[in-house]
Amino acid sequence: MKKRRVVIALGGNAIQQGKDATANAQMRAVETTADALAGLIAEGIEVIITHGNGPQVGNLMLQQAASDSEATPAMPLDVCGAMTQGMIGYWFENALTKALRKRGLERSVAPLVTRAEVDPNDSAFSHPTKPIGPFYSEQEAIQLERETGFLFKEDAGRGYRRVVPSPFPIVICEHAVIRDLIDNGHVVIASGGGGIPVIDTPDGYVGVEAVIDKDFAAAKLAELVEADMLLILTAVDHVYVHFGTPDQTALEETTKQQLETYIAEGQFAPGSMLPKVRAALQFAETAEGRLAVITSLDQVNEAVRGRIGTRVRMAATLKQ
């Protein structure tokens, strides 16, 4: 019998819970997450784990800026992305091995530093929108723009932050390697933070200063490894319409047509739920029978069984 293959896109709370950003605190959060996922692996489900890295990249860039000098020059954004992929992958590798051993299983866990190819002509490069790094006052932001050439924008009344392009991933460069690892029974951690953005040149891939949305990268990876399910984990059990109002309603089984209507109505926040909904639609449309689910980490086991979460399928495969 063919095993189920699931790509799991973890939200930020899977790595950092609360304001404690120490390594020990983040490793404890990863252990809690790994314990929840180990149950799926123990059932024989083929699991590929993706994760965010926004806070970790922000902290690393602060450290890089603080030590920037001729002797220790600051690393560019794509390199910081690679560094945090390795760090978080290492945490998950240890945590999953521990969680599986508790269940009497010895499985190899393979974190993979992953690149995502983007189109150099993507319109995102002309309109940077993705905030990264620390907050600054308006005066500080103006000074930094003059000194660095970076672009800064005001972020939700909290101050000014550097903004970078967020292009769409057109291929996950290591997808064939990931597929081989999964086919041979290994647990894979890949596409951390959406992957390191690169462009293809006649001489090979070159990194660019950008950030890829992790949910879009997870959807592309799930398509390329022919996953049966894309499981997008966030802070709530369902996607909601009229969120935060007396008319708040949870979406359960839904279709492209329904979701596109809600998107046109502005039901989903651009910086939080909207990219998750779009990523779910992107994967569900790649083939009949593929399912995308949006729910919380606490409900991961129930969601895989179809008992909770917002489930997105092609209209032709909706349950009658």
C-alpha positions as CSV (number, residue, x, y, z in Angstrom):
1,M,0.0,0.0,0.0
2,K,1.3,3.5,-0.9
3,K,2.3,5.5,2.1
4,R,0.8,8.9,2.6
5,R,3.3,11.8,2.0
6,V,2.7,15.0,3.9
7,V,4.6,18.3,3.7
8,I,4.2,20.2,7.0
9,A,4.7,23.9,7.1
10,L,5.3,25.1,10.6
11,G,4.4,28.5,11.9
12,G,6.7,30.7,14.0
13,N,5.3,29.5,17.3
14,A,6.8,26.1,16.6
15,I,10.2,27.5,17.1
16,Q,9.9,30.5,19.3
17,Q,7.1,30.9,21.9
18,G,6.9,34.2,23.7
19,K,9.7,36.7,23.9
20,D,12.4,34.4,25.1
21,A,14.7,34.1,22.1
22,T,17.6,32.3,23.8
23,A,18.8,29.1,22.1
24,N,17.6,27.0,25.0
25,A,14.1,28.4,24.9
26,Q,13.9,27.9,21.1
27,M,15.2,24.3,21.4
28,R,12.5,23.6,24.1
29,A,9.8,24.9,21.7
30,V,11.2,22.7,18.9
31,E,11.2,19.6,21.2
32,T,7.5,20.2,21.9
33,T,6.8,20.5,18.2
34,A,8.9,17.5,17.3
35,D,7.0,15.4,19.9
36,A,3.7,16.3,18.2
37,L,5.1,15.4,14.7
38,A,6.8,12.1,15.8
39,G,3.4,10.5,16.2
40,L,2.7,10.9,12.5
41,I,6.1,9.4,11.6
42,A,5.5,6.5,13.9
43,E,2.3,5.8,12.0
44,G,4.3,5.4,8.8
45,I,3.4,8.7,7.2
46,E,6.2,10.1,5.1
47,V,6.9,13.5,6.6
48,I,8.8,16.5,5.1
49,I,9.0,19.4,7.5
50,T,9.4,23.1,6.5
51,H,9.6,26.0,8.9
52,G,9.9,29.7,9.2
53,N,13.0,31.6,10.3
54,G,12.0,35.2,10.4
55,P,12.9,36.0,14.1
56,Q,16.1,34.0,13.8
57,V,17.2,35.9,10.7
58,G,16.3,39.2,12.4
59,N,18.4,38.4,15.4
60,L,21.3,37.2,13.3
61,M,21.3,40.3,11.3
62,L,21.4,42.4,14.5
63,Q,24.5,40.4,15.5
64,Q,26.0,40.8,12.1
65,A,25.5,44.6,12.2
66,A,26.9,44.9,15.7
67,S,30.1,43.2,14.8
68,D,30.5,44.6,11.2
69,S,34.0,45.7,10.5
70,E,36.8,45.1,8.1
71,A,38.0,42.2,10.2
72,T,34.5,40.7,10.6
73,P,32.3,41.9,7.7
74,A,28.5,41.4,8.0
75,M,27.1,38.6,6.0
76,P,24.4,39.3,3.3
77,L,20.8,38.3,3.8
78,D,20.9,35.1,1.7
79,V,23.9,33.9,3.7
80,C,22.0,34.7,7.0
81,G,19.1,32.6,5.6
82,A,21.4,29.7,5.0
83,M,22.9,30.0,8.5
84,T,19.6,30.0,10.2
85,Q,18.4,27.1,8.1
86,G,21.3,25.0,9.3
87,M,20.7,26.1,13.0
88,I,17.0,25.3,13.0
89,G,17.5,22.1,11.0
90,Y,20.0,21.0,13.6
91,W,17.6,21.7,16.4
92,F,14.8,19.7,14.7
93,E,17.2,16.9,13.9
94,N,18.1,16.4,17.5
95,A,14.5,16.9,18.7
96,L,12.9,14.4,16.3
97,T,15.6,11.8,17.0
98,K,14.8,12.1,20.7
99,A,11.0,12.0,20.1
100,L,11.2,9.0,17.9
101,R,13.4,7.1,20.3
102,K,10.8,7.6,23.0
103,R,8.5,5.7,20.7
104,G,11.1,2.9,20.1
105,L,12.0,4.1,16.6
106,E,15.4,4.6,15.1
107,R,15.0,6.8,12.0
108,S,17.5,9.0,10.3
109,V,16.5,12.7,10.2
110,A,18.1,14.8,7.4
111,P,18.0,18.6,7.6
112,L,18.9,20.0,4.2
113,V,20.0,23.5,3.4
114,T,17.6,24.3,0.5
115,R,17.6,26.9,-2.3
116,A,14.6,28.3,-4.1
117,E,15.0,29.6,-7.6
118,V,13.2,32.9,-8.3
119,D,12.7,34.8,-11.5
120,P,15.0,37.9,-11.7
121,N,12.2,39.7,-13.5
122,D,9.7,39.0,-10.7
123,S,7.8,42.3,-10.0
124,A,8.6,41.9,-6.3
125,F,12.2,43.1,-7.0
126,S,10.7,46.5,-8.1
127,H,8.4,46.7,-5.1
128,P,10.0,45.4,-1.9
129,T,7.4,44.7,0.8
130,K,8.8,42.1,3.2
131,P,9.9,43.7,6.5
132,I,12.9,42.1,8.2
133,G,15.2,42.9,11.1
134,P,14.7,45.4,14.0
135,F,12.5,48.5,14.3
136,Y,14.0,52.0,13.9
137,S,12.7,55.6,14.4
138,E,12.0,57.6,11.3
139,Q,15.2,59.6,11.8
140,E,17.3,56.4,12.2
141,A,15.7,54.9,9.1
142,I,16.5,57.9,7.0
143,Q,20.1,57.9,8.1
144,L,20.4,54.1,7.4
145,E,18.9,54.6,4.0
146,R,21.6,57.1,3.2
147,E,24.4,54.9,4.6
148,T,23.4,51.6,3.2
149,G,21.1,52.2,0.3
150,F,18.5,49.9,1.9
151,L,14.8,50.7,1.8
152,F,12.9,51.3,5.0
153,K,9.1,51.6,5.5
154,E,6.8,52.2,8.5
155,D,5.5,48.9,9.9
156,A,2.0,49.0,11.5
157,G,2.7,51.9,13.8
158,R,5.6,50.1,15.5
159,G,8.5,51.9,13.8
160,Y,10.5,51.6,10.6
161,R,12.0,48.4,9.3
162,R,14.0,47.4,6.3
163,V,11.9,45.9,3.5
164,V,13.2,43.5,0.9
165,P,11.6,41.8,-2.2
166,S,9.5,38.7,-1.7
167,P,9.6,36.9,-5.0
168,F,7.6,33.8,-5.9
169,P,9.5,30.5,-5.8
170,I,9.5,28.8,-9.2
171,V,11.4,25.7,-8.3
172,I,13.0,24.1,-5.1
173,C,16.5,23.4,-6.3
174,E,17.0,20.3,-4.1
175,H,13.6,18.7,-4.7
176,A,15.0,15.6,-6.4
177,V,17.4,15.0,-3.5
178,I,14.5,15.5,-1.0
179,R,12.4,13.1,-2.9
180,D,15.2,10.4,-3.0
181,L,15.6,10.8,0.8
182,I,11.9,10.4,1.4
183,D,11.7,7.4,-1.0
184,N,14.4,5.7,1.1
185,G,12.6,6.2,4.4
186,H,14.4,9.2,5.8
187,V,12.6,12.2,7.6
188,V,13.5,15.4,5.8
189,I,13.6,19.0,7.1
190,A,13.9,21.4,4.1
191,S,12.9,24.8,2.7
192,G,13.5,26.6,6.0
193,G,12.3,30.2,5.8
194,G,11.1,29.6,2.3
195,G,14.5,28.5,1.1
196,I,17.5,30.6,0.1
197,P,16.5,32.8,-2.9
198,V,18.7,32.3,-5.9
199,I,18.6,33.2,-9.6
200,D,20.0,30.9,-12.3
201,T,22.8,32.4,-14.4
202,P,25.0,30.8,-17.1
203,D,27.6,30.2,-14.5
204,G,25.3,28.7,-11.9
205,Y,23.0,29.9,-9.1
206,V,23.6,33.2,-7.4
207,G,22.0,34.3,-4.1
208,V,19.9,37.5,-4.0
209,E,18.8,39.8,-1.2
210,A,15.2,38.7,-0.8
211,V,12.9,36.6,1.4
212,I,10.5,33.9,0.1
213,D,7.2,33.3,1.8
214,K,7.6,30.0,3.6
215,D,4.1,28.8,2.8
216,F,4.4,29.4,-1.0
217,A,7.7,27.5,-0.8
218,A,6.1,24.6,1.1
219,A,3.3,24.4,-1.5
220,K,5.9,24.3,-4.4
221,L,7.9,21.7,-2.5
222,A,4.8,19.6,-1.8
223,E,3.9,19.7,-5.6
224,L,7.5,18.7,-6.7
225,V,7.8,15.7,-4.3
226,E,4.2,14.6,-5.2
227,A,2.8,14.9,-1.6
228,D,-0.7,13.9,-0.9
229,M,-1.2,16.6,1.6
230,L,0.1,20.1,2.5
231,L,-0.5,20.8,6.2
232,I,0.0,24.5,7.0
233,L,0.2,25.0,10.8
234,T,-0.6,28.3,12.4
235,A,-2.1,29.7,15.6
236,V,-5.7,28.9,15.0
237,D,-7.7,25.7,14.4
238,H,-9.4,27.0,11.2
239,V,-9.4,29.8,8.7
240,Y,-12.2,32.1,9.7
241,V,-14.4,34.7,7.8
242,H,-15.5,37.8,9.6
243,F,-12.7,37.1,12.0
244,G,-13.0,38.8,15.4
245,T,-16.6,39.8,14.9
246,P,-19.9,38.3,16.2
247,D,-20.3,36.8,12.7
248,Q,-17.0,34.9,12.9
249,T,-17.4,31.6,11.1
250,A,-14.9,28.7,10.7
251,L,-14.3,27.3,7.3
252,E,-14.1,23.6,7.1
253,E,-14.4,21.9,3.6
254,T,-14.0,24.7,1.0
255,T,-13.2,25.2,-2.7
256,K,-11.2,27.5,-4.9
257,Q,-14.3,29.4,-5.9
258,Q,-15.4,30.0,-2.3
259,L,-12.0,31.1,-1.2
260,E,-11.4,33.5,-4.1
261,T,-14.7,35.1,-3.2
262,Y,-13.5,35.6,0.3
263,I,-10.2,36.9,-0.9
264,A,-11.9,39.5,-3.1
265,E,-13.9,40.6,0.0
266,G,-10.7,41.1,2.0
267,Q,-11.6,38.5,4.6
268,F,-8.0,37.4,5.1
269,A,-5.2,39.6,6.5
270,P,-2.4,40.1,4.0
271,G,0.4,39.7,6.5
272,S,-0.9,36.5,8.1
273,M,-3.7,34.3,6.8
274,L,-3.9,35.5,3.2
275,P,-0.6,33.9,2.1
276,K,-1.5,30.6,3.8
277,V,-4.9,30.5,2.0
278,R,-3.2,31.3,-1.3
279,A,-0.5,28.6,-0.7
280,A,-3.2,26.1,0.1
281,L,-5.0,26.9,-3.1
282,Q,-1.8,26.7,-5.1
283,F,-1.1,23.2,-3.9
284,A,-4.7,21.9,-4.1
285,E,-4.9,22.9,-7.8
286,T,-1.8,21.0,-8.8
287,A,-3.6,17.6,-9.2
288,E,-6.9,16.1,-8.4
289,G,-7.0,14.4,-5.0
290,R,-4.4,16.6,-3.4
291,L,-5.5,18.2,-0.1
292,A,-4.3,21.3,1.7
293,V,-5.2,21.8,5.4
294,I,-4.8,24.9,7.5
295,T,-5.0,24.3,11.3
296,S,-3.0,24.7,14.6
297,L,-0.1,22.6,15.7
298,D,-2.2,21.3,18.6
299,Q,-4.6,19.7,16.1
300,V,-2.0,18.1,13.8
301,N,-3.0,14.5,14.4
302,E,-6.7,15.2,14.1
303,A,-6.1,17.3,10.9
304,V,-4.3,14.5,9.2
305,R,-7.4,12.3,9.8
306,G,-9.7,15.0,8.3
307,R,-11.4,15.8,11.6
308,I,-10.5,19.4,12.0
309,G,-9.0,22.3,10.1
310,T,-9.8,24.2,6.9
311,R,-9.6,21.7,4.1
312,V,-9.0,22.9,0.5
313,R,-9.4,20.6,-2.5
314,M,-10.2,21.0,-6.2
315,A,-13.9,21.4,-6.6
316,A,-14.2,18.0,-8.4
317,T,-12.9,16.1,-5.4
318,L,-15.0,17.8,-2.7
319,K,-16.8,15.3,-0.5
320,Q,-20.5,15.1,-1.3
